[in-house]
Amino acid sequence: MATKRWMLAHGRHLDLGEKALVMGVLNVTPDSFSDGGLFGTTQSALAQARLMVGQGATIIDVGGESTRPGAESVTAAEEQRRVLPVIEALAAEGSCLISIDTYREETARLAVAAGAHIVNDVWGVQREPDIARLAAETGAGLVIMHTGREREKLSDVIADQSQFLGRSLEIAEASGVELERIVLDPGFGFAKDPDENLDLMARFEELHGFGLPLLVGTSRKRFIGHVTGRDADQRDMGTAATSVILRLKGAALFRVHNVAVNMDALAFADAMLAREGRQASISR
């Protein structure tokens, strides 16, 4: 699997491809779908971040507003009140790379100033396009996610990915964002029914046509419950199964709640990829 260097803010970078990397989910919210209210204080959030880093997470993704279906919007001020102290504390410790999960340019700007290296936008820089300009100005890594919310989707899941993400990449290019700073996320669970999510998994390799590294966020999503019959807090094994499938299909980054379970699963996927690579080399 080809390695690509992902350039990030504050002079940092990650090499993506050869080994699966994990982004730990840190929701400092009262209402996220599986862990709302658990990490609402800076102290509890830092404890969880340290646990995830100890289990192998390379990146901690800090979010201050729930993105679950039907969640109530919060003000920018409230979002910033929740996330900035956590980001500042994590940056001071220096034990991990930090991502800010936001679609607001103002929050992203303050988060990068506080020490975040990556901006993770669930609206694919189409809700607030200035977020792309911010990434260009600060050199932050930019995760551009696909969503089906608040628009008419195409019936073919890959065609819809191409249409939406193509527009996002046009915005990023016009704003001066270098391709080496961009990772794409196909947005599992975001206005996609179970069949659409499974079709997206089955056809995941087609997304390599973008020529950019791919991040996936299947963790504890509703479609996993549809397949397994499990409630949200019991979907980590199902999540790990999707992580293995998507790693074998070329995903580079995995955004998860349970780092330990997914690290073990991905270690096996990487071992198989390495073995297949060696055997292919021998046979040539």
C-alpha positions in Angstrom: 0.0 0.0 0.0 1.6 3.3 -1.1 2.6 5.7 1.6 1.5 9.3 1.4 2.7 12.1 3.7 -0.1 14.1 5.3 1.1 17.6 6.1 -0.3 19.2 9.3 -0.2 22.4 11.3 2.6 23.4 13.6 5.2 21.7 11.4 3.9 18.1 11.9 3.1 15.3 9.5 1.9 11.7 9.3 2.9 9.0 6.9 -0.3 7.3 5.8 -0.7 3.9 4.2 1.9 1.4 5.3 0.3 1.0 8.7 -3.3 1.6 9.8 -3.5 4.6 12.1 -6.3 5.3 14.7 -8.0 8.5 15.6 -9.7 8.4 19.0 -13.1 10.0 19.4 -13.3 12.5 22.3 -16.8 14.0 22.5 -16.9 16.7 25.2 -20.6 16.9 24.8 -23.7 16.0 26.9 -25.6 14.4 24.1 -23.4 12.4 21.7 -25.1 9.1 20.7 -22.9 6.6 22.6 -20.8 8.5 25.1 -22.6 11.8 25.7 -21.9 13.3 29.1 -19.0 11.0 30.0 -16.2 13.5 29.2 -17.8 16.8 29.9 -15.1 18.2 32.1 -11.5 18.9 31.1 -10.2 16.5 33.7 -12.4 13.6 32.5 -11.6 14.4 28.8 -7.9 14.4 29.4 -8.1 11.1 31.3 -9.9 9.5 28.3 -7.5 11.0 25.8 -4.5 9.6 27.8 -6.2 6.2 27.9 -6.7 6.2 24.1 -3.2 7.4 23.4 -1.9 4.6 25.7 -3.9 2.1 23.7 -2.3 3.3 20.5 -4.3 6.3 19.1 -2.1 8.6 17.1 -4.7 11.4 16.8 -7.4 12.6 19.3 -10.4 14.1 17.6 -12.1 16.6 20.0 -15.7 17.5 19.3 -17.9 20.0 21.1 -21.2 19.5 19.2 -23.0 16.2 18.7 -23.5 15.2 15.0 -26.0 12.5 15.7 -29.3 12.7 13.8 -31.7 15.1 15.5 -29.1 16.6 17.8 -29.7 20.2 18.8 -27.2 22.8 17.5 -25.1 24.7 20.0 -23.7 28.2 19.7 -20.1 28.7 18.6 -19.3 30.2 22.0 -20.6 27.0 23.8 -18.7 24.7 21.4 -15.5 26.7 22.0 -16.1 26.7 25.8 -16.1 22.9 25.6 -13.2 22.1 23.3 -10.6 24.8 23.7 -9.5 24.0 27.3 -9.1 20.3 26.3 -7.1 21.1 23.2 -4.8 23.5 25.1 -4.2 20.9 27.8 -3.5 18.1 25.2 -1.2 20.4 23.3 0.7 21.2 26.5 1.2 17.5 27.1 2.4 16.9 23.5 1.5 13.2 23.6 -0.6 13.1 20.4 -1.8 14.9 17.3 -5.0 16.8 17.9 -8.0 17.2 15.5 -10.8 19.6 16.0 -14.2 18.2 14.9 -16.1 21.3 13.7 -17.7 22.9 10.7 -17.3 26.4 12.1 -14.4 28.5 10.8 -14.1 30.5 14.0 -13.9 27.4 16.2 -11.4 25.8 13.9 -9.2 28.9 13.9 -9.2 29.1 17.7 -8.5 25.4 18.0 -5.5 25.5 15.6 -4.2 28.5 17.6 -4.6 26.5 20.8 -2.6 23.6 19.3 -4.8 21.5 17.0 -3.0 20.1 14.0 -6.1 18.9 12.0 -9.5 20.3 11.1 -12.2 17.6 10.7 -15.2 19.1 8.9 -18.4 16.9 8.7 -19.9 19.3 6.1 -17.0 18.9 3.7 -16.1 22.7 3.7 -19.5 23.4 2.1 -21.3 24.7 5.2 -18.7 27.4 6.0 -16.2 27.4 3.0 -13.9 29.8 4.9 -12.8 26.7 6.8 -10.8 25.7 3.7 -9.1 29.1 3.6 -8.2 28.7 7.3 -6.6 25.4 6.5 -4.6 27.0 3.7 -3.5 29.9 5.9 -2.5 27.8 9.0 -1.2 24.7 7.2 -3.6 22.5 9.1 -4.5 19.0 7.9 -8.0 18.9 6.5 -10.5 16.0 6.7 -13.2 16.6 4.1 -16.2 14.4 4.9 -19.1 13.5 2.7 -22.6 14.0 4.0 -26.1 13.4 2.5 -27.8 15.8 4.9 -29.9 18.7 3.7 -29.6 17.9 0.0 -30.9 15.6 -2.7 -28.6 12.6 -3.1 -27.8 10.6 -6.2 -29.1 7.1 -6.2 -25.6 5.6 -6.8 -23.5 5.8 -3.7 -20.2 6.3 -5.5 -21.6 8.8 -7.9 -22.9 10.8 -5.0 -19.5 10.6 -3.3 -17.9 11.9 -6.5 -20.4 14.8 -6.9 -20.2 16.0 -3.3 -16.5 15.5 -2.6 -15.7 16.8 -6.1 -17.4 20.1 -5.1 -15.6 20.1 -1.8 -12.2 19.7 -3.5 -13.0 22.5 -5.8 -13.6 24.8 -2.8 -10.4 23.6 -1.2 -8.4 24.2 -4.3 -9.8 27.7 -4.8 -8.9 28.5 -1.2 -5.3 27.4 -1.7 -5.3 24.1 0.2 -2.5 21.8 -1.0 -3.6 18.3 -1.8 -0.9 16.9 0.6 -3.0 18.4 3.4 -6.3 16.7 2.5 -7.8 13.4 3.7 -11.2 12.3 2.5 -13.9 10.7 4.6 -16.9 9.0 2.9 -19.1 9.8 5.9 -20.6 6.5 6.9 -23.9 7.0 8.6 -24.4 10.6 7.6 -27.9 10.5 5.9 -27.2 7.0 4.6 -29.5 4.0 5.2 -28.1 0.6 6.1 -28.1 -0.6 2.5 -26.2 2.5 1.4 -23.6 2.1 4.1 -23.1 -1.6 3.1 -22.9 -0.7 -0.6 -20.3 2.0 0.2 -18.2 -0.6 2.1 -18.5 -3.1 -0.8 -17.4 -0.5 -3.3 -15.0 1.3 -1.1 -12.0 0.7 -3.4 -13.6 2.9 -6.1 -12.9 5.9 -3.8 -9.2 5.5 -4.5 -10.0 7.3 -7.8 -9.7 10.6 -5.9 -6.0 9.8 -5.3 -6.2 10.9 -1.7 -5.8 9.1 1.6 -9.1 7.8 3.1 -10.4 8.1 6.7 -13.4 6.0 7.8 -15.7 6.6 10.8 -18.0 3.6 11.2 -17.6 3.5 14.9 -20.8 2.4 16.7 -23.0 3.7 13.8 -26.6 2.7 13.4 -26.0 0.4 10.4 -23.7 -1.7 12.6 -26.6 -2.2 14.9 -28.8 -3.0 12.0 -26.4 -5.9 11.0 -25.6 -7.1 14.5 -28.7 -6.3 16.5 -26.6 -4.5 19.1 -27.2 -1.2 20.9 -24.7 1.7 20.4 -22.6 0.8 23.5 -22.2 -2.8 22.3 -21.1 -2.2 18.7 -17.3 -2.2 19.2 -16.8 -5.7 17.9 -18.9 -4.9 14.9 -16.9 -1.7 14.4 -13.7 -3.7 14.5 -15.1 -6.0 11.8 -15.8 -3.0 9.5 -12.3 -1.6 10.3 -10.7 -4.8 9.0 -12.8 -4.9 5.9 -12.1 -1.3 5.1 -8.4 -1.6 5.9 -8.1 -4.5 3.4 -9.8 -2.2 0.9 -7.3 0.6 1.4 -8.5 2.9 4.2 -5.6 4.6 6.0 -7.2 6.2 9.1 -9.9 4.9 11.5 -11.9 7.1 13.7 -13.2 5.0 16.6 -14.4 5.1 20.2 -12.8 1.9 21.4 -9.2 2.2 20.5 -7.9 -1.1 22.0 -10.3 -3.4 20.2 -9.7 -1.7 16.8 -5.9 -1.6 17.2 -5.9 -5.4 17.7 -8.2 -6.0 14.7 -6.2 -3.6 12.5 -2.9 -5.3 13.5 -4.2 -8.5 11.9 -5.3 -6.6 8.8 -1.9 -5.1 8.5 -0.2 -8.5 9.0 -2.3 -9.9 6.2 -1.5 -7.0 3.9 2.2 -7.4 4.6 2.1 -11.1 4.0 0.2 -10.6 0.7 2.7 -8.0 -0.3 5.7 -10.2 0.3 4.1 -13.1 -1.6 3.3 -10.9 -4.5 6.9 -9.7 -4.6 8.2 -13.3 -4.5 5.9 -14.3 -7.3 7.1 -11.6 -9.7 
